[in-house]
Amino acid sequence: MRKWSKPYPLLLLLVIPLMGWIYVWINREPGQIHLLVTDLDGKIPFIKGFIIPYMIWMPFLYLTLIYFYYRDRSLYYRTLITYTVCVLICYSIYMIFQTTVPREAMLGEDLLSRMVLFVYTNDAPFNCFPSIHCLTSYLLLLAASRSEAISSRAVTFIGMVSFSIIVSTVFVKQHVVLDVFAGVALAHVVFAVVQRIAASRTSPAEGRKRVSAELSG
């Protein structure tokens, strides 16, 4: 019962809209822009249907972190810390190495096309390398797979949604392949560092006790 009371640590999720405010502030055309398009990007078609997984990214991020909070409190903190560090690193890169992505020009009047246009209109084609959509989606899957408190079914579901979001970034021409790999690599490295620091501050006995309590709770 104690586990469901006083969920004040969930207020830490306010760091997400705070990071979003900073994103909007720096998402503008700088003096110099780099283009990281490869031959592989030219072979990837524009598929407007992928705008659906692309747009569920933010609800997916919030809901998964809330799920972590109730299933594995330590995982929640470690994932949120990793997210914050990764996004701040991305912002630092954007400020000194701004990139852009050529977008689809021919859009229709159907619902999916309007959804794509909505994203294009409200998100300037900058702040691309690394991809925050990709790093956070991969981070959620990576974190879930590292916790004994998260069921295999939940990991599978998180993995399916994460994969659909990651591939959607290139199919709706919001990112190029290099953005994807950079985002995934950044999440993997930072999470590993956070995990190592957390492990060094927790004794084996405390770790086993915590996992046991979370599984039984």
C-alpha positions in Angstrom: 0.0 0.0 0.0 2.9 2.3 0.8 4.1 1.9 -2.7 1.1 3.7 -4.1 1.1 6.6 -1.6 2.7 10.1 -2.0 3.9 9.8 -5.6 5.8 13.1 -5.2 8.9 11.7 -7.1 6.6 11.7 -10.2 7.0 15.5 -10.1 10.5 14.9 -11.5 8.8 14.2 -14.8 8.4 18.0 -15.1 12.0 17.9 -16.3 10.5 16.7 -19.6 8.5 19.8 -20.4 11.4 21.9 -19.2 13.7 20.2 -21.7 11.0 20.7 -24.3 11.0 24.5 -23.6 14.8 24.6 -24.1 14.4 22.6 -27.4 12.0 25.1 -28.8 14.4 27.9 -27.9 17.3 26.4 -29.8 15.3 24.9 -32.7 16.0 27.7 -35.1 18.1 28.2 -38.2 21.7 29.1 -37.3 24.4 30.7 -39.4 25.8 27.3 -40.6 23.8 24.1 -41.2 25.2 20.6 -41.9 23.5 18.0 -44.0 24.1 14.3 -43.0 22.1 12.6 -45.7 23.6 9.4 -47.0 22.9 7.2 -50.0 20.9 4.9 -47.7 18.6 7.8 -46.8 17.8 8.3 -50.4 16.6 4.7 -50.7 14.2 5.0 -47.7 10.8 6.0 -48.9 8.5 8.5 -47.3 5.6 6.6 -45.7 3.1 8.9 -44.1 1.5 6.2 -42.0 4.5 6.2 -39.8 3.4 9.6 -38.5 1.2 7.7 -36.0 4.1 6.0 -34.1 6.1 9.2 -34.4 3.4 11.2 -32.7 2.8 8.8 -29.8 6.4 9.3 -28.7 5.6 11.8 -25.9 2.7 9.9 -24.3 4.8 6.7 -24.6 7.7 8.4 -22.8 5.5 9.6 -19.9 3.5 6.4 -19.5 6.6 4.2 -19.6 8.4 6.3 -17.0 5.3 6.2 -14.7 5.2 2.4 -15.2 8.9 2.2 -14.2 8.1 4.3 -11.1 5.6 1.8 -9.8 7.5 -1.3 -10.8 11.1 -0.4 -10.1 11.7 2.9 -8.3 15.5 2.8 -8.8 15.0 2.2 -12.5 12.7 5.2 -12.8 15.4 7.4 -11.3 18.2 6.0 -13.4 16.2 6.3 -16.6 15.1 9.8 -15.9 18.7 10.8 -15.0 20.0 9.2 -18.2 17.3 11.0 -20.2 18.2 14.4 -18.8 21.9 14.0 -19.3 21.4 12.7 -22.9 19.1 15.5 -23.9 21.4 18.1 -22.4 24.3 16.6 -24.4 22.1 16.7 -27.6 21.3 20.4 -26.9 25.0 21.1 -26.6 25.6 19.4 -29.9 22.8 21.3 -31.6 24.2 24.6 -30.5 27.6 24.0 -32.1 26.8 21.5 -34.9 23.3 22.2 -36.2 21.9 19.8 -38.9 18.8 19.7 -41.0 16.8 17.1 -43.0 15.1 17.6 -46.4 11.4 17.0 -45.9 8.7 15.6 -48.1 7.2 18.3 -50.3 4.3 16.6 -51.8 1.5 16.1 -49.2 -2.2 15.4 -49.8 -5.3 16.5 -48.0 -6.0 13.2 -46.1 -5.7 12.9 -42.4 -2.3 11.3 -42.3 -0.9 14.0 -44.6 -2.4 16.7 -42.3 -0.7 15.0 -39.3 2.6 15.1 -41.1 2.1 18.8 -42.0 1.2 19.5 -38.4 4.6 18.1 -37.3 6.4 19.9 -40.0 4.8 23.2 -39.1 5.4 22.9 -35.4 8.9 21.4 -35.4 11.5 23.3 -37.5 13.8 20.9 -39.5 16.7 21.4 -37.1 18.0 19.8 -33.9 18.4 16.5 -35.7 21.7 15.0 -34.7 21.5 13.0 -32.5 17.8 12.1 -32.6 16.0 12.6 -29.3 13.1 10.5 -30.4 15.5 7.6 -31.1 17.6 7.9 -28.0 14.6 8.1 -25.6 12.8 5.2 -27.3 15.9 3.0 -27.2 16.6 4.1 -23.6 13.2 2.9 -22.4 13.7 -0.5 -24.0 17.2 -0.8 -22.7 16.2 0.2 -19.2 13.2 -2.2 -19.2 15.4 -5.1 -20.3 17.8 -4.5 -17.4 15.2 -4.8 -14.6 14.0 -8.0 -13.0 10.9 -6.2 -11.9 9.7 -5.6 -15.5 8.0 -8.6 -17.0 9.1 -10.1 -20.4 5.7 -9.2 -21.9 6.2 -5.6 -20.8 9.7 -5.6 -22.3 8.4 -7.0 -25.6 5.6 -4.4 -25.8 8.0 -1.5 -25.0 10.4 -2.9 -27.6 7.7 -3.0 -30.3 6.6 0.5 -29.6 10.2 1.8 -29.4 11.2 0.2 -32.6 8.2 1.6 -34.4 9.0 5.1 -33.2 12.7 4.8 -34.2 12.0 3.7 -37.7 9.2 6.3 -38.0 11.8 9.1 -37.7 13.3 8.2 -41.1 10.1 7.2 -42.9 8.5 10.6 -42.2 11.7 12.4 -43.0 12.3 13.9 -39.6 15.7 12.3 -39.3 18.4 10.6 -41.3 20.1 7.3 -40.5 23.1 8.9 -38.8 20.8 10.8 -36.4 19.3 7.4 -35.4 22.6 5.7 -34.8 23.9 8.7 -32.9 20.9 8.8 -30.6 21.0 5.0 -29.9 24.7 5.1 -29.2 24.4 8.1 -26.9 21.6 6.5 -24.8 23.5 3.2 -24.6 26.7 4.9 -23.3 25.1 7.3 -20.8 22.8 4.6 -19.4 25.8 2.3 -18.9 27.7 5.1 -17.0 24.6 5.8 -14.9 24.2 2.1 -14.2 27.9 1.8 -13.1 27.6 4.8 -10.8 24.4 3.5 -9.3 26.0 0.0 -8.8 29.0 1.5 -7.1 26.8 3.2 -4.5 24.7 0.1 -3.7 26.1 -2.9 -1.9 25.2 -6.4 -3.3 23.0 -7.1 -0.3 21.1 -3.8 -0.6 20.6 -4.5 -4.3 19.1 -8.0 -3.7 16.9 -6.6 -0.9 15.6 -3.8 -3.2 14.8 -6.1 -6.1 13.1 -8.6 -3.8 11.0 -5.8 -2.2 10.0 -4.4 -5.7 9.0 -7.9 -7.0 6.9 -8.7 -3.9 5.3 -5.2 -3.8 
